[in-house]
Amino acid sequence: MTQRAAPGGPRRRGAGWWLMALASALGVVVLCALGVWQVQRLHWKTDLIARVEARLAAPPAPAPGPGDWLGLTAKDDEYRRVAVTGRYDFAAEELAQAVTAQGPGFWVMTPLETSQGWAVWINRGFVPMDRREAVDRARPDGTVEVTGLLRMTQPDGAFLRKNDPQAGRWYSRDVAALSAQHGITQAAPYF
């Protein structure tokens, strides 16, 4: 006695096989794309590390003034050592929330007014949550020279959080928004 296959039986098994083959091929394509992305990211990071290390070893240059601002780019200028002289405006100081290896806290952002009439926001460092009050921080008086690394502005807040200047909540170091909040009309697009 011979057995007959049920109608549609072999077709269903064939369709399932093709579906599995298609899913496997799609998986291979996705994994290859992720691998290519990781290699590209590795090259980007290696290039960034080399640029940063070279810039850290260079002597500080004068901080770019208003005539140079339009030509600044993150790729060419970020992490460049610069020096600037001026007076801190502590009345405009703001704290931008941060999480570092030291735990949660704030970046202390203070505008420095130059004798040329423009300002640059200085990240004066990290303070933990329990030292957020101004009395807990040094406030140098008079003219100071600051040497540091040029960092481009960081607009748009943090992941899922927007800066709220009216409430005094800063989640990123957005120099345009910080300047607008304090009426600083000529501020560098970097800190």
HUVEN-V691953 format. One record per residue. SS is DSSP state (~ for helix, > for strand, _ for the rest). PHI is phi in whole degrees, 0 to 359 (999 if undefined). BURIAL is + if it has 16 or more other C-alpha atoms within 10 Angstrom, else -. Layout:
ss: [SS;SS]
phi: [PHI;PHI]
burial: [BURIAL;BURIAL]
This chain:
ss: [_;_;_;_;_;_;_;_;~;~;~;~;~;~;~;~;~;~;~;~;~;~;~;~;~;~;~;~;~;~;~;~;~;~;~;~;~;~;~;~;~;~;~;~;~;~;~;~;~;~;~;~;~;~;~;~;~;_;_;_;>;>;_;_;_;~;~;~;~;~;~;_;_;~;~;~;~;_;_;_;>;>;>;>;>;>;>;>;>;>;>;>;>;>;>;>;>;>;>;>;_;_;>;>;>;>;>;>;>;>;>;>;>;>;_;_;_;_;>;>;>;>;>;>;>;>;>;>;~;~;~;_;_;~;~;~;_;_;_;_;_;_;>;>;>;>;>;>;>;_;_;>;_;_;_;_;_;>;_;_;>;_;_;>;~;~;~;_;>;>;_;_;_;_;~;~;~;~;~;~;~;_;_;_;_;_;>;_;_;>;_]
phi: [999;260;262;261;285;296;304;82;297;297;297;297;296;294;294;296;297;296;296;296;296;296;297;295;296;297;300;297;297;297;296;296;298;296;296;298;299;295;295;298;295;300;296;298;294;298;297;298;299;297;297;296;298;295;289;293;279;283;291;293;254;300;299;299;268;308;293;257;297;295;271;285;225;299;296;271;238;295;72;285;283;226;229;215;241;176;239;289;252;290;294;258;298;226;247;254;300;209;233;235;298;276;109;284;177;216;273;269;252;228;285;247;271;275;289;278;96;245;238;224;282;251;278;277;120;261;232;290;307;280;238;283;287;301;294;276;240;292;227;299;260;84;282;231;251;245;245;196;257;289;234;284;305;236;286;81;75;254;304;66;225;258;301;234;302;297;268;72;251;242;247;214;265;267;293;294;292;300;295;298;298;249;69;273;271;233;239;299;278;219;229]
burial: [-;-;-;-;-;-;-;-;-;-;-;-;-;-;-;-;-;-;-;-;-;-;-;-;-;-;-;-;-;-;-;-;-;-;-;-;-;-;-;-;-;-;-;-;-;-;-;-;-;-;+;+;-;-;+;-;-;-;-;+;-;-;+;+;+;-;-;-;-;-;-;-;-;-;-;-;+;+;+;+;+;+;+;+;+;+;+;+;-;-;-;+;+;+;+;+;+;+;-;-;-;-;-;-;+;+;+;+;+;+;+;+;+;+;-;-;-;+;+;+;+;+;+;+;-;+;+;+;-;-;-;+;-;-;-;-;-;-;-;-;-;-;-;-;-;-;+;+;+;+;+;+;+;+;+;-;+;-;-;-;-;-;+;-;-;-;-;-;+;+;+;+;+;+;+;+;+;+;+;-;-;-;-;+;-;-;+;+;+;+;+]
